[in-house]
Amino acid sequence: MGSRFILFVSSFCSKCIYVRRLLKEVIGDRFEEINISDNAPEIMKFRPTTVPTLILLHDGEAIVTLSGIINSNTLEAVLHIYLTLQSSDEE
């Protein structure tokens, strides 16, 4: 399964736009964006209570969950975890 990011957003959330832009700058398109208005199975599984919520998954389990505004230092720390998990999957 490996590691992946999910970003939960809503349509009219200005914080979501900021976090989405930051994510694209730092990790490109390596995340899945899910609108909480959709009836996606991930919403029922992870039950985000606020938007934006970013979850780092590893083998289907949430490793890191961040909600609200995410600064670049925090995102870089989570990216380091992601890259560490990716390299351990390759071994």
C-alpha positions as CSV (number, residue, x, y, z in Angstrom):
1,M,0.0,0.0,0.0
2,G,2.8,2.4,0.8
3,S,2.4,6.0,2.0
4,R,0.1,8.8,0.7
5,F,-1.4,12.1,1.7
6,I,-5.1,12.9,1.8
7,L,-6.3,16.5,2.1
8,F,-9.9,17.0,3.3
9,V,-11.3,20.4,2.1
10,S,-14.6,22.2,1.6
11,S,-15.6,24.3,-1.4
12,F,-15.7,27.7,0.3
13,C,-12.8,27.3,2.7
14,S,-10.2,30.0,2.3
15,K,-7.8,28.1,4.6
16,C,-8.2,25.1,2.3
17,I,-7.0,27.2,-0.6
18,Y,-3.9,28.3,1.3
19,V,-3.0,24.8,2.4
20,R,-3.7,23.3,-1.1
21,R,-1.4,25.9,-2.6
22,L,1.3,25.2,0.0
23,L,1.1,21.5,-0.6
24,K,1.4,21.9,-4.3
25,E,4.5,24.0,-3.8
26,V,6.1,21.5,-1.4
27,I,5.0,18.1,-2.6
28,G,3.5,18.7,-6.1
29,D,0.6,16.4,-6.9
30,R,1.4,13.7,-4.4
31,F,-1.8,14.1,-2.5
32,E,-5.4,13.2,-2.9
33,E,-7.9,16.0,-2.3
34,I,-11.4,15.0,-1.0
35,N,-14.2,17.5,-0.5
36,I,-16.1,16.7,2.7
37,S,-19.3,17.3,0.9
38,D,-18.6,14.2,-1.2
39,N,-19.6,10.8,0.1
40,A,-16.2,9.3,-0.1
41,P,-15.4,6.2,2.1
42,E,-12.3,8.1,3.5
43,I,-14.6,10.6,5.2
44,M,-16.4,7.8,7.1
45,K,-13.0,6.1,7.9
46,F,-11.0,9.2,9.1
47,R,-13.9,11.5,10.2
48,P,-12.3,14.9,9.7
49,T,-13.9,17.3,12.1
50,T,-12.5,20.5,10.6
51,V,-11.1,21.6,7.2
52,P,-8.5,21.6,6.0
53,T,-7.3,18.3,7.4
54,L,-4.2,16.7,6.0
55,I,-3.5,13.0,6.8
56,L,-0.4,11.1,6.1
57,L,-1.3,7.4,5.6
58,H,1.1,4.5,5.7
59,D,-0.3,1.1,4.7
60,G,-3.8,2.5,5.2
61,E,-3.3,3.8,8.7
62,A,-3.1,7.4,9.7
63,I,0.4,8.3,10.8
64,V,0.1,12.1,11.1
65,T,-3.1,14.2,11.1
66,L,-2.9,18.0,10.8
67,S,-5.9,20.3,10.9
68,G,-6.3,24.0,10.1
69,I,-3.5,26.2,8.8
70,I,-0.3,24.3,8.2
71,N,2.9,26.2,8.1
72,S,5.8,25.3,5.8
73,N,8.1,24.1,8.7
74,T,5.4,21.6,9.9
75,L,4.8,20.5,6.3
76,E,8.5,19.9,5.7
77,A,8.7,17.8,8.9
78,V,5.8,15.7,7.7
79,L,7.4,15.4,4.3
80,H,10.5,14.1,6.0
81,I,8.4,11.4,7.6
82,Y,6.8,10.6,4.3
83,L,10.2,10.3,2.5
84,T,11.5,8.1,5.4
85,L,8.5,5.8,5.0
86,Q,8.9,5.7,1.2
87,S,12.6,4.7,1.5
88,S,11.8,2.0,4.1
89,D,9.2,0.6,1.7
90,E,11.8,0.3,-1.0
91,E,14.2,-1.8,1.2
